[in-house]
Amino acid sequence: MKNISFLLFTLLILFLAGCSSFLEVEPQDSVSDKVTIVDENSAETAVRGIYSALRSNDYYGYSFQLLGFFSADNIVYRGSQTVHQTLTNHTVKSDLAVLATAWNQIYNTINRANHVIAKVPSLSLTTSFTEAYRNQLIGEAHFVRALAYFDLARTWGGVQLILEPTNSASTLADVKRSSLQETYDQVLQDLLKAEELLPETTNRIRATRATARALLARYYLYQKNWDEAAKYASYIISDQANYELVKPYRSFYANNASNTKESVFELFYDVNNPSGQAGQWLASVNGGTAWIRPSSAIYTLLTDPLIGGDRSVLVYQTSTATEPNVLIGNLYYRIDRTDPTFLIRTAELYLIRAEALAQRNNGNDLANALVDLNAVRSRSNVPLIVATPTQSELITAIEQENRVEFALENHRWYDLLRTQRAQAVLAINSTDRLLLPIPFSQLAIDPNLEQNPGLD
């Protein structure tokens, strides 16, 4: 009994040590915010820390992406950690490690943003640290915090809204879970603040006013506010000097491309900070593991000239003796793993506006929606839809276009969720499975957290 008690105590200590990670506030590339956010240079360092957290392997660099990838039907897991297949089977348990990894890092990202939002406004202005630049840094923090809460809401539902910097678990003692609508309301508040503060410049790896407006278009689409979704998508589409559907399709990512007009917001990686997921897409002949692969269903769609068109370049099938007939995704292909992660592309804004107009269906909306849909199809050399379809047919066509346009990006699961099609398309037997479980590790240390209904 003594040995068992000692073992349980040891496991508990290790468990609690690992679970508190999302409360840690020290940026990896700087010292404590309490010390460093005192002037322009330290404020810039803190904002860099926010982007570092966003692109980390625990967030968009790898872990968070897996949750959406494997929950849908475009991407499958063929690696050694077979527990990841519980995401695909929709039988995932709350002790799945990647749940806690992503959850913790999203809150860590929020916490870094909170430090900037709380401390930068009081910094003194100088000739170089102008009010406009100070506003920009604060706006960037609001944008990233909005994105982080948006990701939490669409994955787990309503969550704890932590809007002040935290330094220990005790500071969360009285923070209850907010409703889904309250969480989305916070997203909107942050995005509108970001839109107000951010500059009218073009930057594809840092937030600008255009970046905020693009995410607002996505937000309003999720909220079924068709007027606002169409309006905000139009801001990007109409700015053809900076944003367009680049041709051919592959030119936004192939030949080591980055920062093209296709990209509204992407995450930058280099040889010193490589992408965590890239190696898992690569075939073994290129030094990868090919644990993340296109599904046979999306491979069939992409290689159909009438559906995929030029997007067939996203996939190929191996023919080597040691690895025959393996489906490989080609969006992540760089041997040095410096592939960018595309978070918002111009094509998404066309399809957002197309869907919003089709759903609104006033006057010429269906015809205009078809124009936007055909713009995306034309870029990929897919035959245009000539005759105006019915509203239902058009909405179905837009869903299909979203699926193939973003075949290897983290869209499909969330598109099926927001359109309430996930159960029918993926044969999910319970609405309880449309949200992921709150990580068990967080439930164990925070009495204010409650598990999502029907999950464990």
C-alpha positions in Angstrom: 0.0 0.0 0.0 2.9 2.4 0.8 4.3 1.7 -2.7 1.0 2.3 -4.3 0.4 5.6 -2.4 3.9 6.8 -3.3 3.3 6.0 -7.0 -0.1 7.8 -7.0 1.4 10.8 -5.3 4.3 10.9 -7.8 1.9 10.7 -10.7 -0.3 13.4 -9.3 2.7 15.8 -9.0 3.8 15.1 -12.5 0.2 15.5 -13.7 -0.4 18.8 -12.1 3.0 20.1 -13.3 2.1 19.4 -16.9 -1.4 20.7 -16.7 -0.6 24.3 -15.6 1.3 25.1 -18.8 -1.4 27.3 -20.3 -1.0 29.6 -17.3 2.6 30.2 -17.9 3.1 33.8 -19.2 6.8 34.0 -20.0 7.3 34.3 -23.8 9.9 31.8 -24.9 11.8 34.5 -26.8 11.8 37.1 -24.0 12.0 37.4 -20.2 9.0 38.3 -18.0 6.5 40.7 -19.4 6.5 42.5 -16.0 10.1 43.5 -16.7 10.1 43.9 -20.4 6.9 45.7 -21.4 8.2 49.2 -20.4 9.0 50.8 -23.8 8.8 50.4 -27.6 11.4 47.7 -27.9 9.9 45.6 -25.1 6.4 46.0 -26.5 7.6 44.8 -29.9 9.2 41.8 -28.3 6.0 41.0 -26.5 4.0 41.1 -29.7 6.5 38.9 -31.4 5.9 36.5 -28.6 2.2 36.4 -29.4 2.9 35.3 -33.0 5.5 32.8 -31.8 2.8 31.2 -29.6 0.3 31.2 -32.5 2.6 29.4 -34.9 4.1 27.0 -32.3 3.8 23.3 -32.7 1.3 23.2 -30.0 -1.1 25.5 -31.8 -1.2 26.1 -35.6 2.2 24.6 -36.2 0.8 21.1 -35.5 -1.5 20.1 -32.6 -4.6 22.3 -33.1 -4.6 21.5 -36.8 -4.8 17.8 -36.1 -8.1 18.2 -34.2 -9.9 19.5 -37.3 -7.9 17.5 -39.8 -8.8 14.1 -38.4 -12.3 14.9 -37.3 -13.4 15.4 -41.0 -13.1 13.3 -44.2 -10.4 15.0 -46.2 -7.4 14.0 -44.2 -6.5 10.8 -42.4 -3.9 9.7 -39.8 -1.7 6.7 -40.6 0.9 7.1 -37.8 2.0 5.0 -34.8 -0.2 7.0 -32.3 -3.4 5.2 -33.3 -5.3 6.9 -30.5 -5.5 9.9 -33.0 -8.0 7.8 -35.0 -10.5 8.3 -32.2 -10.9 11.8 -33.6 -11.9 10.3 -37.0 -14.2 7.8 -35.3 -15.7 10.5 -33.1 -15.0 8.4 -30.0 -12.3 10.7 -28.6 -11.8 10.7 -24.8 -10.8 13.7 -22.7 -7.4 12.2 -21.9 -6.3 12.4 -25.5 -3.0 14.2 -25.1 -3.3 16.4 -28.1 -6.5 18.0 -26.7 -4.6 19.3 -23.6 -1.6 20.4 -25.7 -3.7 22.5 -28.0 -6.0 23.9 -25.3 -3.1 24.9 -23.1 -1.3 26.6 -26.0 -4.3 28.5 -27.1 -4.7 29.9 -23.6 -1.0 30.6 -23.4 -1.4 32.6 -26.7 -4.4 34.5 -25.1 -2.4 35.2 -22.0 0.5 36.8 -24.1 -2.1 38.9 -25.9 -3.6 39.9 -22.5 -0.2 41.2 -21.3 0.1 43.5 -24.4 -3.5 44.7 -24.1 -3.1 45.5 -20.4 0.3 47.1 -20.5 1.1 48.7 -23.8 -1.7 51.4 -23.7 0.0 53.0 -20.7 3.5 53.3 -22.3 4.8 56.8 -22.9 5.0 58.0 -26.5 8.2 59.1 -28.2 9.2 60.4 -31.6 9.5 56.8 -32.8 6.8 55.2 -30.6 3.9 57.1 -32.0 0.3 56.7 -31.0 -0.4 55.0 -34.4 2.3 52.4 -33.8 1.2 51.8 -30.2 -2.3 51.3 -31.5 -1.0 48.9 -34.1 0.6 46.7 -31.4 -2.5 46.7 -29.3 -4.6 45.9 -32.3 -2.5 43.0 -33.2 -3.0 41.6 -29.7 -6.7 42.0 -30.0 -6.7 40.2 -33.4 -4.8 37.2 -32.1 -6.9 37.0 -29.0 -10.0 37.0 -31.2 -8.7 34.2 -33.3 -7.8 32.2 -30.3 -11.2 32.5 -28.7 -12.8 31.8 -32.1 -10.8 28.6 -32.3 -11.8 27.6 -28.7 -15.5 28.4 -29.4 -15.8 26.4 -32.6 -13.9 23.4 -31.2 -15.1 23.2 -27.6 -18.1 25.6 -27.3 -18.3 28.3 -24.7 -15.1 28.6 -22.6 -13.7 30.6 -19.8 -13.1 34.2 -20.9 -9.8 35.3 -19.4 -9.2 38.9 -20.3 -6.5 39.9 -17.8 -2.9 38.6 -17.6 -2.7 35.5 -15.3 0.3 34.4 -13.3 -0.9 31.4 -11.3 -3.8 28.9 -11.2 -5.3 30.8 -8.2 -6.2 33.7 -10.4 -8.8 31.5 -12.2 -10.7 30.5 -9.1 -13.8 32.5 -9.9 -13.8 32.3 -13.7 -16.8 30.3 -14.8 -17.4 28.9 -18.3 -19.1 31.4 -20.6 -21.8 30.4 -23.0 -21.0 29.9 -26.7 -22.7 33.1 -27.6 -20.8 35.0 -24.9 -17.6 33.6 -26.2 -18.4 34.6 -29.7 -19.4 38.1 -28.4 -15.9 38.5 -27.1 -14.5 37.4 -30.4 -16.5 40.2 -32.1 -15.5 42.8 -29.6 -11.8 42.0 -30.1 -12.2 42.0 -33.9 -13.9 45.3 -34.0 -11.3 46.8 -31.7 -8.6 45.4 -33.9 -10.3 46.8 -37.0 -10.3 50.2 -35.3 -6.7 50.2 -34.2 -4.8 48.4 -37.0 -3.3 50.3 -39.9 -4.5 50.3 -43.6 -1.3 48.5 -44.7 -0.7 45.2 -46.3 1.2 42.6 -44.3 0.6 38.9 -44.8 2.3 37.6 -41.6 1.1 40.2 -39.2 -2.4 41.5 -38.6 -3.6 44.6 -40.4 -7.0 46.1 -40.8 -7.6 43.9 -43.8 -6.7 40.8 -41.7 -9.2 41.8 -39.1 -11.9 42.4 -41.7 -11.2 39.0 -43.3 -11.7 37.2 -40.0 -14.8 39.3 -39.4 -16.2 38.0 -42.7 -15.6 34.4 -41.4 -17.0 35.3 -38.0 -20.2 36.7 -39.5 -20.6 33.7 -41.8 -20.5 31.4 -38.7 -23.2 33.7 -37.1 -25.3 33.5 -40.2 -25.2 37.3 -40.5 -25.3 37.2 -44.3 -25.2 41.0 -44.8 -22.1 41.6 -42.7 -20.3 38.5 -44.0 -20.8 39.7 -47.6 -19.8 43.3 -46.7 -16.6 42.3 -44.9 -15.6 39.8 -47.6 -16.0 42.6 -50.2 -13.4 44.7 -48.4 -10.8 42.1 -49.4 -12.1 41.1 -52.8 -12.4 44.7 -54.0 -8.7 45.4 -53.0 -7.3 43.8 -56.1 -4.1 45.7 -55.8 -3.2 43.6 -52.8 -5.4 40.5 -52.9 -6.4 38.3 -55.7 -6.8 34.7 -56.9 -3.3 34.0 -58.2 -2.9 31.8 -61.2 -2.1 29.0 -61.6 -3.5 27.5 -58.5 -0.2 26.1 -57.2 1.5 29.5 -57.5 0.5 30.6 -53.9 2.6 27.8 -52.4 4.8 26.0 -55.0 8.5 26.8 -55.6 8.9 28.0 -52.1 6.4 30.8 -52.6 5.0 32.8 -49.7 3.3 36.2 -49.2 1.5 36.1 -52.5 -1.6 38.1 -53.2 -3.6 34.9 -52.5 -2.6 35.1 -48.9 -4.4 37.4 -46.4 -2.8 35.9 -43.3 -0.2 33.2 -43.1 2.2 31.9 -40.5 5.9 32.2 -41.4 8.4 29.4 -40.6 12.2 29.2 -41.3 15.0 26.7 -40.8 15.4 27.9 -37.2 11.7 27.7 -36.5 10.4 24.9 -38.8 6.8 23.8 -39.1 6.0 20.9 -36.8 3.5 19.2 -39.1 5.5 19.5 -42.3 7.6 16.3 -41.8 4.4 14.3 -41.2 3.1 15.1 -44.6 6.3 14.3 -46.5 6.9 10.9 -48.0 9.7 8.8 -46.5 11.8 9.3 -49.6 11.8 13.0 -48.7 12.7 12.4 -45.1 9.1 12.5 -43.7 6.8 9.9 -42.2 3.6 10.5 -44.3 1.6 10.0 -41.1 -0.8 12.7 -42.3 -2.3 11.9 -45.6 -5.2 12.8 -48.0 -8.1 10.5 -47.7 -9.0 8.4 -50.7 -12.3 10.4 -51.1 -10.5 13.8 -51.4 -7.9 12.2 -53.7 -10.7 11.1 -56.0 -12.3 14.6 -56.0 -9.0 16.5 -56.6 -7.9 14.3 -59.5 -11.3 14.6 -61.2 -10.8 17.3 -63.9 -14.4 18.4 -63.6 -14.1 19.0 -59.8 -10.5 19.4 -58.8 -9.0 20.8 -62.0 -5.6 22.3 -61.4 -6.0 21.5 -57.7 -4.9 17.9 -58.5 -1.4 19.2 -57.8 -2.2 19.0 -54.1 -1.9 15.2 -54.1 0.0 12.4 -55.7 0.4 8.7 -55.2 3.8 7.1 -54.5 5.3 4.5 -56.8 8.5 3.4 -55.0 9.1 -0.2 -54.1 9.4 0.5 -50.4 6.4 2.8 -50.3 4.0 1.9 -53.1 0.5 3.4 -53.6 0.6 5.8 -50.7 -1.4 9.0 -51.0 0.7 12.1 -50.3 -0.4 15.6 -49.7 1.6 18.2 -51.6 0.8 21.4 -49.7 3.6 20.7 -47.2 6.5 19.6 -49.4 9.7 21.5 -48.3 12.5 19.3 -47.1 13.6 22.0 -44.7 10.0 22.2 -43.3 9.7 25.9 -43.9 6.2 25.6 -45.5 3.9 28.5 -44.3 0.6 27.7 -42.7 -2.2 29.5 -44.6 -4.9 30.8 -42.1 -6.9 33.1 -44.5 -6.7 33.0 -48.3 -8.3 35.3 -50.8 -10.3 32.3 -52.1 -12.0 32.0 -48.8 -13.4 35.5 -49.0 -14.9 34.8 -52.5 -16.6 31.7 -51.1 -17.7 33.5 -48.0 -19.4 36.1 -50.1 -20.9 33.5 -52.4 -22.4 31.6 -49.6 -23.7 34.7 -47.8 -25.3 36.0 -51.0 -26.8 32.6 -51.8 -28.3 32.3 -48.3 -29.6 35.9 -48.3 -31.2 35.4 -51.8 -32.4 38.9 -52.4 -32.8 40.3 -56.0 -29.7 39.4 -57.9 -28.0 37.6 -55.0 -28.0 34.2 -56.6 -26.5 35.4 -59.8 -23.8 37.4 -58.0 -23.1 34.4 -55.7 -22.5 32.3 -58.9 -20.1 34.9 -60.2 -18.0 34.5 -57.0 -18.2 30.8 -57.1 -17.2 30.7 -60.7 -14.2 33.0 -60.0 -12.8 30.3 -57.7 -13.6 27.5 -60.2 -12.1 29.5 -63.1 -8.8 30.0 -61.3 -8.5 26.2 -61.1 -9.6 25.5 -64.7 -12.8 23.8 -63.5 -15.8 24.1 -65.9 -18.0 27.1 -65.0 -21.6 26.7 -63.9 -23.5 28.4 -66.7 -27.1 28.2 -65.8 -28.1 29.8 -62.5 -28.9 26.9 -60.1 -31.6 26.9 -57.5 -30.6 28.3 -54.1 -30.3 24.8 -52.6 -28.1 23.6 -55.5 -25.9 26.7 -55.3 -25.3 26.3 -51.6 -24.4 22.6 -52.2 -22.0 23.6 -54.9 -20.3 26.2 -52.7 -19.9 23.6 -49.9 -18.3 21.2 -52.5 -16.0 24.0 -53.7 -14.9 24.8 -50.2 -14.0 21.1 -49.7 -11.7 20.9 -52.7 -10.3 24.4 -52.6 -9.1 24.0 -49.0 -8.7 20.2 -49.3 -5.5 20.0 -47.1 -6.2 23.1 -44.9 -8.2 23.1 -41.7 -11.6 24.1 -43.0 -13.7 21.0 -43.7 -14.6 20.0 -40.1 -15.6 23.5 -39.2 -17.6 24.0 -42.4 -19.6 20.9 -41.7 -20.2 22.0 -38.1 -21.4 25.5 -38.9 -23.7 24.3 -41.7 -25.1 21.5 -39.4 -24.1 18.9 -41.9 -21.4 17.0 -39.9 -23.7 14.3 -38.5 -25.2 13.5 -41.9 -21.9 13.6 -43.9 -19.7 11.9 -41.3 -22.3 9.5 -39.8 -21.9 10.8 -36.3 -24.4 9.2 -34.1 -24.8 11.9 -31.4 -24.9 15.7 -31.3 -22.7 15.4 -28.2 -19.8 14.4 -30.6 -19.9 17.7 -32.4 -17.8 19.3 -29.7 -14.5 17.9 -28.5 -14.1 17.0 -24.8 -12.6 19.5 -22.4 -9.1 18.1 -21.6 -9.3 15.9 -18.5 -6.1 17.5 -17.2 -7.8 20.9 -17.0 -10.9 19.6 -15.4 -8.7 18.0 -12.7 -7.1 21.4 -11.7 -10.0 23.8 -12.3 -13.3 23.3 -10.4 -15.0 25.9 -12.5 -14.7 23.8 -15.6 -17.5 21.4 -16.6 -17.2 18.7 -19.2 -19.2 19.0 -22.4 -22.4 17.0 -22.2 -22.2 13.3 -23.0 -18.3 13.3 -23.2 -15.7 11.9 -20.8 
